[in-house]
Amino acid sequence: MFIQSYITIASSYLLIGVVIALLLELVIRKYTEFEIKPLERFFLIVAWPIMALIFIYNFINGMKKED
């Protein structure tokens, strides 16, 4: 019973990570010439909350510098 709930939580976390990583990679490819490497993609999926916060912070700072 408990193992099934842990598996559900882990799979949901990773599924959200895959979706967030896809969105981040699409935005990165659209606005920069940067290519995402496989290890970076792995960390985007596994550590997606931290990576999303870092991306948002740098994206906002980058937009402020262009003005």
N, C-alpha and C positions, 0 to 999 in steps of 0.2 A: 504494500500500500504506500509506504513512505518512499520507496525507491521509484515507484511510478510517478509520484508527484515531483521528485527531484529531476527525473528525466524530462518531464513536461516543462518544468521551469527552465532547465538547461537548453532544451530544444527551442523554446520560445525566445530565450535570450539570444541564441545564435541566429535564429531566423530574423529577428529584429536587426541584429548586427549585419547580416547579409544585405538587407534592404537599405540600411543606413550607409553601408560601405558602397553599395551601388550608386546611391544618390550623390555621395561625396565624390566618388570617382568621376561621375558624369560632370559635375560642376568643375572639378579640377581640370579635366580634359578640355572643357569648353572655354575656360578663361585663361588657361596657361598652356605651355608646351610640355609640362611635366608629365612623365610617364610613371605610373604606379608599378612598383616591383612586387613580386609575389610575397615577400616577407612583410612589406608594408601593407599589402592587402590582407594578410593574415591578422596583423595587429589591428587593422581597421575593423575586422569582424569580431575579434575577441575582446578588444578594449574599446568598443564603439562609444560608450559614454564619454570617455576621456578624449578620444580622437574627435568626436563631434564638437566638444567644447573648445578644443584647440583650434579646430577649423573655423568655428564661428568667431572666435576672438581675432584670429589673423585675418579673416575675411573683412570684418568690420574695420580693423586697423588699416587694411589695404585700401578700402573704400575712402577712408578719411584722408589718406595721403594723396589720393588722386585729385581731390577737390582743391 
